[in-house]
Amino acid sequence: MSSHKPASNPPGSTPDWLGVVTAKVGALRFGVVQITVHEGRVTQVEVAEKTRFPCPPGPRTIDPD
């Protein structure tokens, strides 16, 4: 394990990445926010958004081909 010490933020401050993550989560209805960490520091934030379609009412059938 590395002895690298992550950079600290001044007391009472919020790290930049936390604001980005908060905004991404707030903008999503369905999806995933992935945070990548290297040596104790957040280096990347990725978003995968899903579009969901409502299921039509009634029985579900599968057509045999």
PASEBA-1860 file (N, C-alpha, C; in nm, 3 decimals):
! residues 65
1> MSSHKPAS> 0.084/-0.117/0.000/0.000/0.000/0.000/0.089/0.123/0.000 ~ 0.048/0.224/-0.071/0.127/0.347/-0.085/0.115/0.434/0.039 ~ 0.219/0.510/0.065/0.214/0.604/0.176/0.168/0.742/0.130 ~ 0.116/0.748/0.007/0.068/0.874/-0.049/-0.048/0.927/0.035 ~ -0.039/1.053/0.073/-0.144/1.115/0.153/-0.231/1.203/0.062 ~ -0.364/1.178/0.057/-0.449/1.260/-0.029/-0.446/1.406/0.013 ~ -0.463/1.493/-0.088/-0.469/1.637/-0.060/-0.591/1.667/0.025 ~ -0.575/1.756/0.121/-0.688/1.790/0.206/-0.745/1.925/0.163
9> NPPGSTPD> -0.871/1.944/0.194/-0.939/2.070/0.165/-0.940/2.154/0.291 ~ -0.945/2.285/0.275/-0.953/2.370/0.394/-1.079/2.336/0.474 ~ -1.074/2.350/0.607/-1.191/2.321/0.689/-1.314/2.399/0.643 ~ -1.428/2.331/0.636/-1.552/2.395/0.595/-1.572/2.405/0.445 ~ -1.473/2.361/0.366/-1.487/2.368/0.221/-1.535/2.233/0.167 ~ -1.588/2.235/0.045/-1.635/2.114/-0.020/-1.543/2.083/-0.136 ~ -1.500/1.958/-0.151/-1.415/1.925/-0.266/-1.491/1.948/-0.397 ~ -1.419/1.988/-0.503/-1.481/2.014/-0.633/-1.559/1.894/-0.685
17> WLGVVTAK> -1.503/1.773/-0.669/-1.568/1.655/-0.724/-1.702/1.627/-0.658 ~ -1.717/1.667/-0.533/-1.843/1.642/-0.463/-1.956/1.723/-0.524 ~ -1.927/1.846/-0.564/-2.027/1.928/-0.632/-2.065/1.869/-0.767 ~ -1.966/1.815/-0.839/-1.993/1.752/-0.969/-2.082/1.629/-0.950 ~ -2.047/1.545/-0.853/-2.126/1.424/-0.827/-2.268/1.460/-0.785 ~ -2.282/1.558/-0.698/-2.415/1.602/-0.653/-2.500/1.649/-0.771 ~ -2.441/1.727/-0.861/-2.514/1.776/-0.978/-2.553/1.662/-1.072 ~ -2.462/1.567/-1.094/-2.490/1.454/-1.183/-2.602/1.367/-1.128
25> VGALRFGV> -2.597/1.339/-0.999/-2.701/1.257/-0.936/-2.836/1.331/-0.941 ~ -2.834/1.460/-0.915/-2.957/1.538/-0.918/-3.021/1.545/-1.055 ~ -2.940/1.534/-1.161/-2.991/1.543/-1.297/-3.041/1.408/-1.350 ~ -3.011/1.300/-1.280/-3.050/1.166/-1.327/-3.187/1.124/-1.275 ~ -3.260/1.056/-1.359/-3.383/0.990/-1.314/-3.355/0.842/-1.294 ~ -3.292/0.779/-1.392/-3.247/0.640/-1.384/-3.106/0.635/-1.440 ~ -3.016/0.571/-1.370/-2.881/0.558/-1.423/-2.778/0.532/-1.316 ~ -2.652/0.554/-1.355/-2.538/0.522/-1.268/-2.440/0.638/-1.272
33> VQITVHEG> -2.388/0.676/-1.156/-2.278/0.772/-1.147/-2.160/0.693/-1.091 ~ -2.052/0.687/-1.168/-1.934/0.610/-1.130/-1.819/0.706/-1.098 ~ -1.757/0.685/-0.984/-1.645/0.770/-0.940/-1.517/0.688/-0.948 ~ -1.416/0.740/-1.017/-1.287/0.673/-1.029/-1.188/0.741/-0.936 ~ -1.117/0.660/-0.857/-1.020/0.710/-0.760/-0.882/0.654/-0.793 ~ -0.781/0.740/-0.794/-0.642/0.699/-0.812/-0.562/0.757/-0.696 ~ -0.495/0.669/-0.623/-0.409/0.709/-0.511/-0.481/0.802/-0.414 ~ -0.605/0.768/-0.382/-0.679/0.843/-0.282/-0.744/0.971/-0.331
41> RVTQVEVA> -0.736/1.000/-0.460/-0.797/1.122/-0.515/-0.899/1.085/-0.622 ~ -1.011/1.156/-0.623/-1.111/1.136/-0.728/-1.055/1.199/-0.855 ~ -1.046/1.117/-0.961/-0.989/1.165/-1.086/-1.089/1.173/-1.200 ~ -1.204/1.105/-1.183/-1.299/1.100/-1.293/-1.438/1.070/-1.241 ~ -1.539/1.129/-1.305/-1.679/1.100/-1.274/-1.748/1.069/-1.407 ~ -1.811/0.951/-1.415/-1.882/0.909/-1.536/-2.029/0.892/-1.505 ~ -2.112/0.921/-1.606/-2.257/0.905/-1.591/-2.308/0.817/-1.704 ~ -2.391/0.719/-1.668/-2.462/0.637/-1.766/-2.611/0.653/-1.736
49> EKTRFPCP> -2.682/0.712/-1.831/-2.824/0.737/-1.810/-2.907/0.633/-1.885 ~ -3.014/0.589/-1.821/-3.104/0.491/-1.881/-3.236/0.558/-1.915 ~ -3.295/0.515/-2.024/-3.429/0.561/-2.060/-3.524/0.444/-2.041 ~ -3.621/0.462/-1.957/-3.716/0.354/-1.929/-3.848/0.384/-1.998 ~ -3.909/0.280/-2.052/-4.037/0.291/-2.119/-4.142/0.220/-2.035 ~ -4.260/0.280/-2.021/-4.365/0.214/-1.942/-4.411/0.086/-2.011 ~ -4.444/-0.013/-1.931/-4.496/-0.139/-1.985/-4.643/-0.119/-2.019 ~ -4.685/-0.164/-2.138/-4.827/-0.152/-2.171/-4.910/-0.245/-2.083
57> PGPRTIDP> -5.034/-0.206/-2.053/-5.118/-0.292/-1.969/-5.157/-0.420/-2.043 ~ -5.191/-0.522/-1.968/-5.234/-0.648/-2.028/-5.129/-0.755/-2.015 ~ -5.164/-0.877/-2.058/-5.071/-0.989/-2.046/-4.952/-0.974/-2.141 ~ -4.840/-1.021/-2.097/-4.720/-1.019/-2.181/-4.708/-1.155/-2.250 ~ -4.688/-1.152/-2.378/-4.671/-1.276/-2.454/-4.546/-1.267/-2.538 ~ -4.490/-1.383/-2.564/-4.373/-1.391/-2.651/-4.415/-1.472/-2.773 ~ -4.392/-1.415/-2.890/-4.428/-1.484/-3.015/-4.325/-1.593/-3.045 ~ -4.370/-1.721/-3.053/-4.275/-1.826/-3.093/-4.251/-1.819/-3.243
65> D> -4.125/-1.811/-3.283/-4.093/-1.802/-3.428/-4.064/-1.935/-3.487
END
